[in-house]
Amino acid sequence: MPKMNEFDSKVVLITGASSGIGAQVAKRFAKEGARLSICGRNEERLTKVAQECKNLGAKQVLHVVADLQKKEDIEMIIEKTGTEYDAIDVLVNNAAIAKIGGVVDTTWETFNNTVEVDIRAPVFVTQLAVPYLEKSKGNIINISSIASDMPWTVAVVYGMCKAGLDHFTKTAALELSKKAIRVNSVSPGHCDTMIARYVNLSEEVLTQFYENIRLRNILEQKHLTTDHIADSVLFLASDSASMITGACLKVDGGSFLLGPTPPADLPMQVVSAPQT
C-alpha cells in the first residue's frame, strides 16, 4: 500500500467519477489528501461526489461535467485540469459502458456508443494527458473488466472493448516506458454498481444474481465491493508498484477461475445505462 502522505497534493484525474467504481476511487484518493480532477455526465451526482471528497480530506477538487463521447469534451477535461493544476500525476480511465446487448440484438447505435465510451475515450484521454504524466513521471490505471477474456452473452461489445482496453494497456506500457510512465489495468469482477441495476430484471432476480456471484467468489464467498477495486487502483498508482507496468490485474474474488458466470444466461434485454 502507499507510504504515508505519498499522494498528498498529487493530482489525480478520474473519468466516470459520478458513481460506482469511479466515485469510490475518487474518495479513496481523497482520503490520501490528493488534489482531484473528476468528470462525469451527471452534474448532480458529480457535485455530490466532489463534496464528499472534500469532506474526506482532498486538498482540492475540480469537477468537470463532460461527455466522453464528444471529442471537445475530452479536450476540455485535460485543458481544465491543466489550467487548474498544471500537472497530472495519476490518470484513472474509468470509462463506463453506455449500452449492453448480445450478438443478435446489438444495434448499430449500441455498438458505436459502447466503442466510443469504452475504448476510444481512454485512448484519447491518455494521449492528451501524456505531456503532464511525462513531466511528473506519473502513471495510468485503466478500469477494465473480467469480461475482457470471459464470454458474457448479454454484453458482447462491452467484452470486446474491454479486451481492446487490455491490449491498449500493454501497448501503452511498452511505448510510454520510454517516458517513465507506467500503465496498468484493473479488471473487476461483478460488484453492485449503478450500471448493474439498469438491466431489465426484477429486484428478486437481481438479488439472486448477486447471491450467485457471491457464491462464486472463492475467497470466503464475500461480496466484491467498489472498495476492493479502489484499494487495488491505489496500490497500482503507488510507489509500492514501481516495477509493475503492463499488468492487467483481476480483482474478482477468484470467480474468473470458475469460468463464465451462470447469471450470463439470465433473460436480460438490451438496455441503456447512464454513462458516469
Order of alpha helices (4+ residues) and beta strands (2+ residues): beta-alpha-beta-alpha-beta-alpha-beta-beta-alpha-alpha-beta-alpha-beta-alpha-alpha-beta-beta
